[in-house]
Amino acid sequence: MLLDTASLYFRAYFGVPDSVRAPDGTPVNAVRGLMDFIARLVQDHRPDDLVACWDNDWRPQWRVDLIPSYKAHRVAEAQATGPDVEETPDTLGPQVPVIQEVLAAVGIARVGADGYEADDVIGTLTARADGPVDIVTGDRDLFQLVDDARARRVLYPLKGVGTLQVTDGAWLRERYGVDGPGYVDLALLRGDPSDGLPGVPGIGEKTAAKLLDAYGDLDGIMAAVDDRTSKLTPSQRKRLDEARAYVAVAPRVVRVAPDVPLPDFDPALPRTPRDPAALEELAERWGLGGAVVRLLAALE
């Protein structure tokens, strides 16, 4: 089981009231919510291995170089010079180091790679895995990793993590008319405002799905632009032709990396905490006692 950790702690932050606070009054709703998410996932799915995949770089420069608008709207304003800082709610940022400390004390592997997003870590670990993989994320981009033949699926939270949309190949074909790899072409044609991907103007999700059904993949669609006998409408041909520069680079931005260099780590789900004393201290300081009890019960 691979967790898109930031996706989950953002959901926890907005799903758990900020009245959930430490003894000193500091909000810990994202910390406690994420711990309960993990406990529920372990309880319901019983994975052998579990990895909290991490954004060492949430907006890699190599993606920005290809598409400058990539996640540009999320960059915090008035920041000092240096790497882009993601705009986050004032009371969420201070909780992220606590999440890191809790994961370390419990013994849940937290894995990132410099210059890459958690999506790329997930893509690499999915490519390496021998057995079934469940990816837990609220990011539809990772639908591209769905592969029924290799038992790769996405568990997409609809309400907390108690209600999950099990996204497999059949679901993707029913909903979008594409398989996992085909989702990359659909996504880049449609665009994604949440990631700053412009898409091809005038080509929405339904049109993109129809074009992919008719021409197979992005290369087939662009070949049809040059084929005057193809059945593209004049407006579709014009829009796709004008978007050639974007279409040429967008696949490299949207597709997750399958070969990121990762540090050595132990993915095995622990039965007992790695550092009980540290976990007890964190539970007391941040008022996490109930969440710690629930998580340890699920692990045991």
Helices and strands as residue ranges (DSSP letters): E 2-4, H 5-15, H 29-45, E 51-53, H 61-66, G 72-74, H 95-106, E 109-111, H 118-128, E 133-136, G 140-145, G 148-150, E 152-159, E 163-167, H 169-176, H 180-190, G 193-195, H 205-215, H 218-226, H 234-242, H 244-254, H 276-286, H 289-299
